[in-house]
Each structure stands twice: as structure tokens, then as C-alpha cells.
Amino acid sequence: MNIQYHDDKISNAIIYGCLSHVEINIDYPNYINPIFLGNACSFGDLNLNELAPNWVQYHDLLGGTAGTFALKNYILSIKNNHEFVGICQYRKFLSFEKIGVTAENYQVMDIISSKALTKEILYQSMIPEVIRPLFCQPGQFLHNGKNYSYLYQYKDVHHLQDLLRFTAMLIEYGVLDKDEAYYFLTEEVFMAGGIELGIFPIDFWLSNIIKLEMIVSECISFYPKKRDKYQIRAWAFCMERIGSYLLLKEFRKYPEWINKYCGYLNLVNFDQSKSYTPGI
């Protein structure tokens, strides 16, 4: 493979960002642009401090979502005619073919050992020869053999009032109407990562991220109380769910959409374990 040629060809079609709050220890392809967050901002010119200074103070609330807003600003600033936008994280990425093993504790995520991951594998698996949308395999929230909705699952693992407040803002600002909000909350198919992990048509992605950034800003303004520990990222959890819903809304209309556009969500484990543990 002529890697340099491949880089140039891809870079003209897609702007691909890698969000990270730590030093990146994965040898990602050259066309991927690291965007650093938090204490890692000094590692590169593309960072939260420079691209989205208004979100710096909220990085602890949003994690990688703050980087999503930074990537949006970067795309708008360069004004190039890319057809797609791609997003990965310092140890999570999408591949169009299966390269890992299914996580022991997460049905839609594959685990790959850092020792087994080479630059060649990444080049060959992250972008198909004909670039197209690429996002996670659909999953479901299961309990005792039954599927559950976003609303039901959220109340089990997070603070339900946060999702309801977020949904109210979606209605208030016209992202969803009241009828569609019902379908959002009762949706049972879940696309992990939403529109913050994968490859997406750039017009679709930008139009939605711009609207959702406003929703997150309003939620922080109206509900400034911080949750404790892992729950602090309440608005990022809500972002993942509305992102999932918007993906389904956009791509379900295409025949065979799962076969065409769904790839594999990979987590790189540096301790060689086979389970998913939360990161950025």
C-alpha cells in the first residue's frame, strides 16, 4: 500500500479528529488530527484551549463532547470542502471490518490488545476504499431477555431528571417536537457513541452538532449543579443518546443500512484485558 498516497486521497475527502485528554499511544494514520483536551492541551496546536476556549471550564462535565465542539470549530475555521467528518478517541475507533474480539461486558464493543494493534491494521481497517458513513453496530438495552428504552435504561444507570431536562430543551429549541420526543425516549435501538464516534456526512454532522452544542450550553446554564464522580458527565450521556436517535432517524430510511454503514467499535486495552472500562 502506498501510505502517503492514501493519506492525501483521504485528507481531501474527510477531516478526521482524534479526541484525547492524554498523550496518544496508538499509531493512528497520518490523516488523523489529534485534538487535545484538559491537561494534554500542551501536546499540540489543535486543542480545546485554542479551538473552543468557552468550553475549557466544562471539560470535566463533558469529557470528549467538549472535544466534539472543538472539532466543529476547527472544521468551520478551515472552510474546506470535505464530504465527511470522522471522530475517534485516544483508545476508541471504528473499523469497517472486525479486527478485535467482542468485549466480555459490552455487546457492541470489540477489544483489541495494544500489542496486537499495528499501524498497518489501522490503515487497512479505519476507512474503506470507497469512503462512506461508518458507525457502531446497533445494540439494545437488555434485562432478563427483554429490550428496554432509552428512558428505562437511563433511570437505571444515571439520574433520570437529567435526560428529561435535556429532552425538554430539545423540544424548547425545536430539535425535536413533542411527538418526536416521545419516540426518542422510547427508542430501544442504541448506537454507541452516537454522532461523536465514527464517520458521518459533514453537512448532517455539522447541522446537528451546532444545534446540540446550544442545547448543552442551555442545560449547563439552567442546571449548574454538578453530579458526583462518573455521573458528572450527565450532558455527555444525554448527547450520546440524542446522537444515537439522530443517526437512526437519518439512516433507517436507507435499505440495508446496517450492512452498508455499520462497522465495529474498537477499544484498545493496554492492560491486555478483554473487558470494557470507561475512558474519555
For each residue, the residues with C-beta under 8 A, 3 or more apart:
1: 6 120 123 124
2: 5 6
3: 6 7 29 30 123
4: 7 8 30
5: 2 8 9
6: 1 2 3 9 10 29 123
7: 3 4 10 11 29 30 31
8: 4 5 11 12
9: 5 6 12 13
10: 6 7 13 14 16 29 31 127 131
11: 7 8 14 15 31
12: 8 9 82
13: 9 10 82 83 84 131
14: 10 11 31 82 83 84 85 86 127 131 199
15: 11 33 74 75 78 80 82 84 85 86 202
16: 10 31 32 33 85 86 87 88 199
17: 32 33 34 35 46 67 71 74 85 86 87 88
18: 24 28 32 33 34 35 87 88 89 90
19: 35 37 64 67 68 71 87 88 89 90 280
20: 23 24 34 35 36 37 40 67 89 90 280
21: 36 37 38 39 40 59 63 90 280
22: 40 90
23: 20 40 43
24: 18 20 28 34 90
25: 90 114 270
26: 90 91 114 117 122 268
27: 117 118 119 122
28: 18 24 32 34 88 93 119 122 126
29: 3 6 7 10 32 119 122 123 126
30: 3 4 7
31: 7 10 11 14 16
32: 16 17 18 28 29 86 88
33: 15 16 17 18 46 74
34: 17 18 20 24 28 43 44 46
35: 17 18 19 20 44 46 47 48 51 67 70 71 74
36: 20 21 40 41 42 43 44 46 47 48
37: 19 20 21 40 41 47 48 59 64 66 67 70 280
38: 21 41 48 59
39: 21 42
40: 20 21 22 23 36 37 43 47
41: 36 37 38 47 48 49 50
42: 36 39 47
43: 23 34 36 40 47
44: 34 35 36 47
45: 50
46: 17 33 34 35 36 50 51 70 74
47: 35 36 37 40 41 42 43 44 50 51 70
48: 35 36 37 38 41 51 52 53 55 56 59 66 67 70
49: 41 53 56
50: 41 45 46 47 53
51: 35 46 47 48 70 71 73 74 77
52: 48 55 56 66 69 70 73
53: 48 49 50 56
54:
55: 48 52 58 59 62 66 69 70
56: 48 49 52 53 59 66
57:
58: 55 61 62 66 220
59: 21 37 38 48 55 56 62 63 66
60: 63 226 232
61: 58 220 226 232 233 234 235 236
62: 55 58 59 65 66 216 233 235 236 239
63: 21 59 60 66 233 236 280
64: 19 37 67 68 89 196 236 280
65: 62 68 69 196 216 233 235 236 239
66: 37 48 52 55 56 58 59 62 63 69 70
67: 17 19 20 35 37 48 64 70 71 280
68: 19 64 65 71 72 87 196 209 239
69: 52 55 65 66 72 73 209 213
70: 35 37 46 47 48 51 52 55 66 67 73 74
71: 17 19 35 51 67 68 74 75 85 87
72: 68 69 75 76 206 209 210 213
73: 51 52 69 70 76 77
74: 15 17 33 35 46 51 70 71 77 78
75: 15 71 72 78 82 85 202 206
76: 72 73 79 206
77: 51 73 74
78: 15 74 75
79: 76
80: 15
81:
82: 12 13 14 15 75 85 202
83: 13 14 131 201 202
84: 13 14 15 131 133 199 200 201 202
85: 14 15 16 17 71 75 82 199 200 202 205 206
86: 14 15 16 17 32 126 127 198 199 200
87: 16 17 18 19 68 71 196 197 198
88: 16 17 18 19 28 32 92 93 94 126 197
89: 18 19 20 64 92 93 197 279 280
90: 18 19 20 21 22 24 25 26 279 280
91: 26 267 268 269 270 279 280
92: 88 89 193 197 265 266 267 268 279 280
93: 28 88 89 122 126 197 266 268
94: 88 126 134 135 136 193 197 198 199 263 264 265 266
95: 98 99 125 126 263 264 266
96: 125 126 127 128 134 263 264
97: 125 263 264
98: 95 110 264
99: 95 110 112 121 125 264 266
100: 110 111 112 264 266 267
101: 110 111 112 274
102: 107 109 110 111
103: 106 107 109 110 111 267 274 275 276
104: 274 275
105: 275 276
106: 103 109 275 276
107: 102 103 139
108: 136 137 138 139 190 192 265
109: 102 103 106 192 265 266 267 276
110: 98 99 100 101 102 103 264 265 266 267
111: 100 101 102 103 266 267 269 273 274 275 276
112: 99 100 101 116 117 266 267 268 269
113: 116 117 268 269 272
114: 25 26 117 268 269 270 272
115: 272
116: 112 113 121
117: 26 27 112 113 114 121 122 268
118: 27 121 122
119: 27 28 29 122 123
120: 1 123 124
121: 99 116 117 118 124 125
122: 26 27 28 29 93 117 118 119 125 126
123: 1 3 6 29 119 120 126
124: 1 120 121
125: 95 96 97 99 121 122
126: 28 29 86 88 93 94 95 96 122 123
127: 10 14 86 96 131 134 199
128: 96 131 132 134
129:
130:
131: 10 13 14 83 84 127 128 199
132: 128 199 260 261
133: 84 198 199 200 201 251 261
134: 94 96 127 128 198 199 261 262 263
135: 94 191 193 195 197 198 199 200 247 261 262 263
136: 94 108 139 191 192 193 197 198 262 263 264 265
137: 108 258 262 263 264 265
138: 108 189 190 191 248 258 262
139: 107 108 136 189 190 191 192
140: 147 148 188 189 190
141: 147 148 149 150 152 153 188 190
142: 145 146 147 148
143: 146 148
144:
145: 142
146: 142 143
147: 140 141 142 188
148: 140 141 142 143 152 153 156 188
149: 141 152 153 185 186 187 188
150: 141 153 154 163 184 185 186 187 188 190 241 244 245
151: 154 155 160 163 185 186
152: 141 148 149 155 156
153: 141 148 149 150 156 157 190
154: 150 151 157 158 160 162 163 237 241
155: 151 152 158 160
156: 148 152 153
157: 153 154
158: 154 155 162 163 231 234 237
159: 162 227 231 234
160: 151 154 155 163 164
161: 164 165
162: 154 158 159 165 166 223 227 234 235 237 238
163: 150 151 154 158 160 166 167 185 237 238 241
164: 160 161 167 168
165: 161 162 168 169 219 222 223
166: 162 163 169 170 215 219 235 238 242
167: 163 164 170 171 176 181 184 185
168: 164 165 171 172
169: 165 166 172 173 215 218 219 222
170: 166 167 173 175 176 181 184 215 242
171: 167 168 174 175 176 177 178 181
172: 168 169 218
173: 169 170 211 214 215 218
174: 171 177
175: 170 171 211 212 215 242
176: 167 170 171 180 181 184
177: 171 174 180 181
178: 171 181 182
179: 182 183
180: 176 177 183 184
181: 167 170 171 176 177 178 184 185
182: 178 179 185 186
183: 179 180 186 187 245
184: 150 167 170 176 180 181 187 241 242 245
185: 149 150 151 163 167 181 182
186: 149 150 151 182 183
187: 149 150 183 184 190 244 245 248
188: 140 141 147 148 149 150
189: 138 139 140 244 248
190: 108 138 139 140 141 150 153 187 241 244
191: 135 136 138 139 194 243 244 247 248
192: 108 109 136 139 197 240 244 265
193: 92 94 135 136 196 197 198 240 243 265
194: 191 197 239 240 241 242 243 244 246 247
195: 135 198 200 205 208 209 243 246 247
196: 64 65 68 87 193 239 240 243
197: 87 88 89 92 93 94 135 136 192 193 194 265
198: 86 87 94 133 134 135 136 193 195 263
199: 14 16 84 85 86 94 127 131 132 133 134 135
200: 84 85 86 133 135 195 204 205
201: 83 84 133 204 205
202: 15 75 82 83 84 85 205 206
203: 206 207
204: 200 201 207 208 250
205: 85 195 200 201 202 208 209
206: 72 75 76 85 202 203 209 210
207: 203 204 210 211
208: 195 204 205 211 212 243 246
209: 68 69 72 195 205 206 212 213
210: 72 206 207 213 214
211: 173 175 207 208 214 215
212: 175 208 209 215 216 239 242 243
213: 69 72 209 210 216 217
214: 173 210 211 217 218
215: 166 169 170 173 175 211 212 218 219 242
216: 62 65 212 213 219 220 235 239
217: 213 214 220 221
218: 169 172 173 214 215 221 222
219: 165 166 169 215 216 222 223 235 238
220: 58 61 216 217 223 224 235
221: 217 218 224
222: 165 169 218 219
223: 162 165 219 220
224: 220 221
225:
226: 60 61 232
227: 159 162 231 232 233 234
228: 231 232
229: 232
230: 233 278
231: 158 159 227 228 234
232: 60 61 226 227 228 229
233: 61 62 63 65 227 230 236 237
234: 61 158 159 162 227 231 237 238
235: 61 62 65 162 166 216 219 220 238 239
236: 61 62 63 64 65 233 239 240
237: 154 158 162 163 233 234 240 241
238: 162 163 166 219 234 235 241 242
239: 62 65 68 194 196 212 216 235 236 242 243
240: 192 193 194 196 236 237 243 244
241: 150 154 163 184 190 194 237 238 244 245
242: 166 170 175 184 194 212 215 238 239 245 246
243: 191 193 194 195 196 208 212 239 240 246 247
244: 150 187 189 190 191 192 194 240 241 247 248
245: 150 183 184 187 241 242 248 249
246: 194 195 208 242 243 249 250
247: 135 191 194 195 243 244 250 251
248: 138 187 189 191 244 245 251 252
249: 245 246 252
250: 204 246 247 253
251: 133 247 248 254 257 261
252: 248 249 257
253: 250 257
254: 251 257 260 261
255:
256: 259 260
257: 251 252 253 254 260 261 262
258: 137 138 261 262
259: 256 262
260: 132 254 256 257
261: 132 133 134 135 251 254 257 258
262: 134 135 136 137 138 257 258 259
263: 94 95 96 97 134 135 136 137 198
264: 94 95 96 97 98 99 100 110 136 137
265: 92 94 108 109 110 136 137 192 193 197
266: 92 93 94 95 99 100 109 110 111 112
267: 91 92 100 103 109 110 111 112 276 279
268: 26 91 92 93 112 113 114 117
269: 91 111 112 113 114 272 273 274 275 277
270: 25 91 114
271:
272: 113 114 115 269
273: 111 269 277
274: 101 103 104 111 269
275: 103 104 105 106 111 269
276: 103 105 106 109 111 267
277: 269 273
278: 230
279: 89 90 91 92 267
280: 19 20 21 37 63 64 67 89 90 91 92
